[in-house]
């Protein structure tokens, strides 16, 4: 997992460097924020793919693949029960209650009368 993490970080740093090296297409960096520039840039034909653009695309695919690999390696491996009802009881148990009814107390059935 550590090797994959190091590869992932190196790909990310390389991708940042390649993206910063690319030229903008006709100063279109702010084209998404203004209405007039975006219509003009949409009608222009795209430039041919250069090696830096292809390398960025390949690194993007590799970054996506390593991200999925890291996510799969980071998932929990233990298989716990889905419900708490199916989990075995662990800890102190409650003492069992006797199911037989208790005998009535022995003594007079009526009220106690004082004798002098």
N, C-alpha and C positions, 0 to 999 in steps of 0.2 A: 504494500500500500504506500510505503514511503517513496519508493521509486516512481510510482505513478503520480504521486503528488509533486515530486520534483519536476517530472516531465511536464505536468500540467502548468506549473508556475513558469517554466522556461518557454512554453508555447505562448502563454499569456503575455509575457514580456516581449517576445519576438513579434507577436501580433500588434502590440501597441507601437513598437518601433516602426513596423512596416506601414501601419495606418498613418502615422505621422509623416512618413517619407512620401506618401502619395501626393500628387498634385491635384488641386481642385479643378473641376471642369468649368473653365470660364468664370472664375470668381463666383461660383454658385454656392459658396458656403452658407450664405444667408438666404438662399432661394426659398426655403421652406417657410420663412417668416414674412415675406412680402409677396403680394399677389402678382405684381407685374413681372418680376424676375422668374417666378416659377412657371408661368405660361410660356415664356420665351425658352427656358431650359428644357421644357417638355418637347418642343417641336424640333430641337436640334438632334441630329443623329448621335448615337453613342460612339465614343472613341474605341479604337481597337484595344483588346485586353493586352496589357503589358506584363512583363514577368513579375513585377511587384504586386500587381493585382491578382495574378494567379497564385502567387505564394501566399498572399493574404487569405484567399479562398481556401487553399489547402490547409493552412494553419487554423482557420475557423472550423473546418470539418474535424481536424484533429482535436481541437479544444472541446468541441461538442462530444466527441467520442470519449475523451478522458474524463469529462464531467459525468457522463453516464457511468463509466467504469468506477469512478470514485463514489458515486451515489449507491451503486450496487454493493460495493465493498463496505460502505458505512452502515448499511441496514443491520438491525439486530439479528443475531444468529440463533438465539434461544427461542424455543417454541413454547410460549406460555399458554395456559388455558384461555379460551376466548371469554368464558364467563367466570365470575367469581364463585358461582355455585358449583362448578366442576372442579374447583381447586381443592386439593386435600387440606383438611383441617390441621393446622400446626399451632401449637400453643397450649395453654391450660384448657382442660376440658371442664364442663359443668357437671357437678355430681348428679347422678340419677336420682330422681324423686321416687319414693316408694309409692306404688299405685294402690296399696291396700288402705282402706279408710281407717282412720285412727279410732281407737276405742273411746267411748264416752268416759268422762272422769267418774271415779267411784265416789259416791257420797249421797247425801239426802237429795231427793227429787224436789222437795218443797223448800220454802224459805226457812232459813235457820231461825229458831225461836230461842231466845235466851232462857236459860234455866237458872233459878236462884236457889 
